């Protein structure tokens, strides 16, 4: 795969704009039946080490500690803090379910406060994180 930082207009680079697919895809030019075609971009470059949007609603990395160094509570558990996000998964990684908060967060394992805290996940940088505008040759 070749990384390009060109705009989305006028090309057929592989993308994941987040609305239609969990994987990068492209459209075949001139196809009379336009459809998304998956691209062979390794999963490890998509929202694993950084967040591709400020709110990080698609972040899927393994960070399990908040910015204040609290261990994250497992999303499928209601201990020590009951919550309504049990369907996020059986893990304790930072997430932003539904993009409702300003950035990824988690419930903490602190028995008192804070009940939840933000996680420090850096923003992805085009050209450095090899995540934007893939052109499969």
C-alpha positions as CSV (number, residue, x, y, z in Angstrom):
1,X,0.0,0.0,0.0
2,X,1.2,3.5,-0.8
3,X,0.2,6.3,1.5
4,X,-1.1,9.5,0.0
5,X,-2.3,12.7,1.7
6,X,-4.4,13.9,-1.2
7,X,-8.0,14.9,-0.8
8,X,-10.9,12.5,-1.2
9,X,-12.1,14.1,-4.5
10,X,-11.0,12.7,-7.8
11,X,-9.3,9.5,-6.7
12,X,-10.0,5.9,-5.7
13,X,-7.9,5.6,-2.6
14,X,-8.9,3.1,0.1
15,X,-10.8,4.8,2.9
16,X,-12.9,4.2,5.9
17,X,-15.1,7.2,6.4
18,X,-16.8,5.4,9.3
19,X,-20.4,5.3,8.0
20,X,-20.6,2.2,6.0
21,X,-17.9,-0.3,6.9
22,X,-15.6,-1.4,9.6
23,X,-12.7,-1.9,7.1
24,X,-11.1,0.4,4.5
25,X,-12.9,0.2,1.1
26,X,-13.0,1.8,-2.3
27,X,-15.3,2.1,-5.2
28,X,-14.5,0.6,-8.6
29,X,-14.4,3.5,-11.2
30,X,-16.9,3.0,-14.1
31,X,-18.7,0.2,-12.3
32,X,-22.4,0.2,-13.4
33,X,-23.3,-1.3,-10.0
34,X,-21.3,0.8,-7.5
35,X,-20.3,-1.2,-4.4
36,X,-17.8,-1.0,-1.7
37,X,-14.8,-3.2,-2.3
38,X,-12.6,-4.0,0.8
39,X,-9.0,-3.0,0.6
40,X,-6.1,-5.1,2.0
41,X,-4.9,-2.6,4.6
42,X,-3.7,-4.2,7.8
43,X,-6.2,-3.7,10.7
44,X,-3.3,-2.7,13.0
45,X,-3.2,0.8,11.4
46,X,-6.9,1.6,12.0
47,X,-7.6,3.4,15.4
48,X,-5.2,1.1,17.3
49,X,-2.4,3.4,18.5
50,X,-4.1,6.8,18.1
51,X,-7.6,8.2,17.5
52,X,-8.6,9.3,14.0
53,X,-11.2,11.9,15.2
54,X,-11.1,14.2,18.2
55,X,-13.8,12.3,20.0
56,X,-12.2,9.0,19.3
57,X,-15.5,7.2,18.8
58,X,-13.9,4.6,16.6
59,X,-10.8,4.0,18.7
60,X,-10.3,0.3,19.2
61,X,-6.8,0.2,20.8
62,X,-5.8,-1.6,24.0
63,X,-5.2,1.4,26.4
64,X,-6.7,0.3,29.7
65,X,-5.6,3.1,32.0
66,X,-7.0,6.6,32.3
67,X,-5.0,9.9,32.0
68,X,-5.0,10.0,35.9
69,X,-3.5,6.5,35.9
70,X,-6.7,4.7,37.1
71,X,-7.2,1.1,35.9
72,X,-10.3,0.8,33.7
73,X,-13.3,-1.3,34.8
74,X,-14.4,-4.1,32.4
75,X,-17.3,-2.8,30.3
76,X,-19.2,-6.0,30.8
77,X,-19.0,-5.7,34.6
78,X,-21.0,-3.5,37.0
79,X,-18.3,-3.7,39.6
80,X,-17.3,-1.4,41.2
81,X,-19.6,1.0,39.3
82,X,-23.0,0.0,37.8
83,X,-23.5,1.5,34.3
84,X,-25.5,1.0,31.1
85,X,-22.7,0.3,28.7
86,X,-22.3,-3.5,29.2
87,X,-22.6,-4.1,25.4
88,X,-19.4,-2.3,24.7
89,X,-17.5,-5.6,25.1
90,X,-15.8,-8.0,27.6
91,X,-12.7,-5.9,28.0
92,X,-11.5,-2.9,30.0
93,X,-10.1,-0.7,27.2
94,X,-10.8,3.0,26.8
95,X,-13.7,3.7,24.5
96,X,-16.2,6.5,23.6
97,X,-19.5,4.6,23.0
98,X,-21.6,6.5,20.6
99,X,-19.2,9.4,20.6
100,X,-21.1,11.0,23.5
101,X,-18.1,12.3,25.4
102,X,-15.3,14.6,24.1
103,X,-12.8,11.8,23.9
104,X,-12.3,8.1,24.9
105,X,-12.9,7.3,28.6
106,X,-13.7,4.4,30.9
107,X,-15.2,3.6,34.3
108,X,-12.4,3.3,36.9
109,X,-11.6,0.6,39.4
110,X,-11.5,3.2,42.1
111,X,-13.9,2.2,44.8
112,X,-15.0,5.8,45.4
113,X,-14.1,8.6,43.0
114,X,-13.6,9.2,40.2
115,X,-16.3,6.8,38.9
116,X,-15.1,7.5,35.3
117,X,-12.2,9.3,33.7
118,X,-10.8,10.3,30.3
119,X,-8.0,8.4,28.7
120,X,-5.0,10.2,27.1
121,X,-4.9,8.9,23.5
122,X,-3.1,11.0,21.0
123,X,-4.6,12.2,17.7
124,X,-3.5,10.5,14.6
125,X,-1.3,12.5,12.2
126,X,-1.8,12.0,8.5
127,X,1.5,10.8,6.9
128,X,2.9,9.7,10.2
129,X,0.4,7.1,11.4
130,X,-0.1,5.5,8.0
131,X,-3.8,5.5,8.3
132,X,-5.2,7.9,5.8
133,X,-5.6,7.7,2.0
134,X,-4.3,4.3,1.2
135,X,-3.8,3.6,-2.5
136,X,-3.6,-0.1,-3.2
137,X,-1.5,-0.9,-6.3
